[in-house]
Amino acid sequence: MYVDKESDERQKISVVDTGRGIQPEEKARVFNKFHGVAEAGKGTGLGLYIAKAMVELHGGTIECKSEAGRGSTFTIRLPQRTGHETENTAA
């Protein structure tokens, strides 16, 4: 995992693996609910779906770059927070 400050406003987190990679036809669906990329019968197909939802909830983006047989890189970009921002969600 690598964490870089892209700018004063954004942080970039890259998670890299050297696994089997994701087939090109699977990449378009990798973040879909219940779409698994693991072996049949393993996993729930919710991990990347939940990761994307959490990243977007925080105002960020997530993308996948992968090459079959060479592994994958997931890049998350999040807004930089100073720790002083608060969001009033009370009605």
Contacts in CASP RR format, 6 or more apart in sequence:
PFRMAT RR
TARGET T0000
AUTHOR 0000-0000-0000
METHOD contacts of the structure
MODEL  1
MYVDKESDERQKISVVDTGRGIQPEEKARVFNKFHGVAEAGKGTGLGLYI
AKAMVELHGGTIECKSEAGRGSTFTIRLPQRTGHETENTAA
1 13 0 8 1.000
1 14 0 8 1.000
1 15 0 8 1.000
1 16 0 8 1.000
2 12 0 8 1.000
2 13 0 8 1.000
2 14 0 8 1.000
2 16 0 8 1.000
3 11 0 8 1.000
3 12 0 8 1.000
3 13 0 8 1.000
3 14 0 8 1.000
4 11 0 8 1.000
4 12 0 8 1.000
4 13 0 8 1.000
4 14 0 8 1.000
5 11 0 8 1.000
5 12 0 8 1.000
5 80 0 8 1.000
6 12 0 8 1.000
6 77 0 8 1.000
7 80 0 8 1.000
8 80 0 8 1.000
9 79 0 8 1.000
9 80 0 8 1.000
10 77 0 8 1.000
10 78 0 8 1.000
10 79 0 8 1.000
10 80 0 8 1.000
11 77 0 8 1.000
11 78 0 8 1.000
11 79 0 8 1.000
11 80 0 8 1.000
12 75 0 8 1.000
12 76 0 8 1.000
12 77 0 8 1.000
13 75 0 8 1.000
13 76 0 8 1.000
13 77 0 8 1.000
13 78 0 8 1.000
14 73 0 8 1.000
14 74 0 8 1.000
14 75 0 8 1.000
14 76 0 8 1.000
15 73 0 8 1.000
15 74 0 8 1.000
15 75 0 8 1.000
15 76 0 8 1.000
16 71 0 8 1.000
16 72 0 8 1.000
16 73 0 8 1.000
17 71 0 8 1.000
17 72 0 8 1.000
18 70 0 8 1.000
18 71 0 8 1.000
19 69 0 8 1.000
19 70 0 8 1.000
19 71 0 8 1.000
19 72 0 8 1.000
20 68 0 8 1.000
20 69 0 8 1.000
20 71 0 8 1.000
21 66 0 8 1.000
21 67 0 8 1.000
21 68 0 8 1.000
21 69 0 8 1.000
21 70 0 8 1.000
21 71 0 8 1.000
21 72 0 8 1.000
22 30 0 8 1.000
22 37 0 8 1.000
22 64 0 8 1.000
22 66 0 8 1.000
22 68 0 8 1.000
22 71 0 8 1.000
22 72 0 8 1.000
23 68 0 8 1.000
24 68 0 8 1.000
26 37 0 8 1.000
27 64 0 8 1.000
27 66 0 8 1.000
29 35 0 8 1.000
30 37 0 8 1.000
30 48 0 8 1.000
30 64 0 8 1.000
31 48 0 8 1.000
31 49 0 8 1.000
31 51 0 8 1.000
31 52 0 8 1.000
31 62 0 8 1.000
31 64 0 8 1.000
32 49 0 8 1.000
33 45 0 8 1.000
33 46 0 8 1.000
33 49 0 8 1.000
34 44 0 8 1.000
34 45 0 8 1.000
34 46 0 8 1.000
34 49 0 8 1.000
35 45 0 8 1.000
35 48 0 8 1.000
35 49 0 8 1.000
36 43 0 8 1.000
36 44 0 8 1.000
36 45 0 8 1.000
37 45 0 8 1.000
37 48 0 8 1.000
38 45 0 8 1.000
51 62 0 8 1.000
51 74 0 8 1.000
52 62 0 8 1.000
55 61 0 8 1.000
55 62 0 8 1.000
55 76 0 8 1.000
55 78 0 8 1.000
56 62 0 8 1.000
58 78 0 8 1.000
58 79 0 8 1.000
59 78 0 8 1.000
59 79 0 8 1.000
60 76 0 8 1.000
60 77 0 8 1.000
60 78 0 8 1.000
60 79 0 8 1.000
61 76 0 8 1.000
61 77 0 8 1.000
62 74 0 8 1.000
62 75 0 8 1.000
62 76 0 8 1.000
62 77 0 8 1.000
63 74 0 8 1.000
63 75 0 8 1.000
64 72 0 8 1.000
64 73 0 8 1.000
64 74 0 8 1.000
64 75 0 8 1.000
65 72 0 8 1.000
65 73 0 8 1.000
65 75 0 8 1.000
66 72 0 8 1.000
66 73 0 8 1.000
END
